[in-house]
């Protein structure tokens, strides 16, 4: 994320297109392959992917200097509902809490610079 958001992978025009966001929900906007998430600890750019049995999430400060990545094996608890989507599970809340905790750590370190 540091190389991407720091402008070392794409032209300024291409990065501008990726980071041009449209609102999709409260505190969430999406661009091309990235989403902007606003949490109590700050604003982050993120990308995530889910496939039955696994999930990955990366979040970074807008300049890419602070980031975290999480990969999860969800095969032991995730079940599909009749519509084919994963059913909610208490582990999902734990993952959300961990993400918020990590984002708070990024914010603390980022603001301390």
Order of alpha helices (4+ residues) and beta strands (2+ residues): alpha-alpha-beta-beta-beta-beta-beta-beta-alpha
